[in-house]
Each structure stands twice: as structure tokens, then as C-alpha cells.
Amino acid sequence: SPPDSRELFVPLGISRREGEIIELVGHGLSNQDIADRLFISLFTVKKHLNNVFQKTGVANRVQLVRLFSEAKPVRASEAGTEGPGEP
């Protein structure tokens, strides 16, 4: 199963609201759908997305979704485990 992307938000300085928006983008919602769902203006959604783009270094929604769907954070339970042939 994909990692809980919220684990990746804190190191990037992504706020709780920005994280909610990232997750809704990942579910395929449009900016207007996100605004309606979160009871905020379309302008506010766009502002949050622009902030997220700057924090993550991505240029668009597709790259944003790809960044968080492909990221695989190392969990504490996995740290220190070594594969065969590794020191």
C-alpha cells in the first residue's frame, strides 16, 4: 500500500490545510471541487497550491501527485535493516 503521505509533509513545511489539499488533488478533485469540499474560496485553494509547488519544487498538479505517490519514506521499523551483501 502507498505510504501515508502526511509523513512527508512535515519535513517540507507543508501545513495541515496544504496537506488536505494535496490529498484531494491526489483523489482527482478539481480546484473548485476542493474549494467546495473545504468551504474555502477558489482563490484560497490556488494560493495553497502555489505555496505547495514552491515548497516541493514541482511545477504542476501532475508532478505533485507523482511526488507523493512515488515517495517511500523510511519508517523507524525499517531503519537499520540491511539487505544481503551490505555492510
C-alpha positions as semicolon CSV with decimal commas, in nm:
position;residue;x (nm);y (nm);z (nm)
1;S;0,000;0,000;0,000
2;P;0,121;0,355;-0,064
3;P;0,286;0,540;0,223
4;D;0,088;0,780;0,436
5;S;0,186;1,097;0,252
6;R;0,127;1,306;0,564
7;E;0,459;1,168;0,694
8;L;0,627;1,355;0,412
9;F;0,455;1,690;0,473
10;V;0,624;1,800;0,795
11;P;0,985;1,798;0,668
12;L;0,874;2,005;0,369
13;G;0,699;2,265;0,584
14;I;0,357;2,179;0,443
15;S;0,071;2,293;0,664
16;R;-0,223;2,076;0,764
17;R;-0,452;2,261;0,520
18;E;-0,199;2,233;0,238
19;G;-0,176;1,861;0,313
20;E;-0,553;1,827;0,289
21;I;-0,544;1,998;-0,049
22;I;-0,261;1,774;-0,172
23;E;-0,461;1,466;-0,073
24;L;-0,773;1,592;-0,252
25;V;-0,570;1,671;-0,565
26;G;-0,442;1,314;-0,544
27;H;-0,801;1,191;-0,545
28;G;-0,859;1,378;-0,871
29;L;-1,065;1,669;-0,741
30;S;-1,060;1,997;-0,930
31;N;-0,969;2,321;-0,757
32;Q;-1,338;2,416;-0,746
33;D;-1,433;2,076;-0,601
34;I;-1,163;2,121;-0,334
35;A;-1,291;2,470;-0,253
36;D;-1,646;2,337;-0,216
37;R;-1,537;2,040;-0,005
38;L;-1,326;2,250;0,235
39;F;-1,561;2,552;0,242
40;I;-1,289;2,790;0,120
41;S;-1,264;3,012;-0,187
42;L;-1,120;2,903;-0,519
43;F;-0,857;3,176;-0,475
44;T;-0,752;3,023;-0,142
45;V;-0,714;2,677;-0,298
46;K;-0,496;2,823;-0,574
47;K;-0,288;3,015;-0,319
48;H;-0,230;2,700;-0,112
49;L;-0,134;2,504;-0,425
50;N;0,112;2,772;-0,532
51;N;0,269;2,760;-0,184
52;V;0,294;2,380;-0,207
53;F;0,451;2,400;-0,553
54;Q;0,719;2,631;-0,415
55;K;0,784;2,415;-0,108
56;T;0,811;2,094;-0,310
57;G;0,976;2,232;-0,624
58;V;0,710;2,096;-0,858
59;A;0,552;2,290;-1,142
60;N;0,201;2,142;-1,165
61;R;-0,062;1,911;-1,016
62;V;0,059;1,606;-1,208
63;Q;0,412;1,640;-1,070
64;L;0,269;1,700;-0,722
65;V;0,064;1,380;-0,727
66;R;0,359;1,186;-0,869
67;L;0,591;1,319;-0,597
68;F;0,373;1,193;-0,314
69;S;0,253;0,872;-0,478
70;E;0,608;0,756;-0,555
71;A;0,772;0,866;-0,231
72;K;0,857;0,584;0,004
73;P;0,963;0,717;0,343
74;V;1,186;0,503;0,562
75;R;0,988;0,404;0,868
76;A;1,157;0,365;1,206
77;S;1,081;-0,008;1,200
78;E;1,276;-0,041;0,873
79;A;1,575;0,170;0,975
80;G;1,884;-0,035;1,039
81;T;1,773;-0,338;0,841
82;E;2,031;-0,436;0,586
83;G;1,996;-0,644;0,274
84;P;2,227;-0,926;0,172
85;G;2,581;-0,822;0,090
86;E;2,553;-0,483;0,258
87;P;2,789;-0,390;0,545
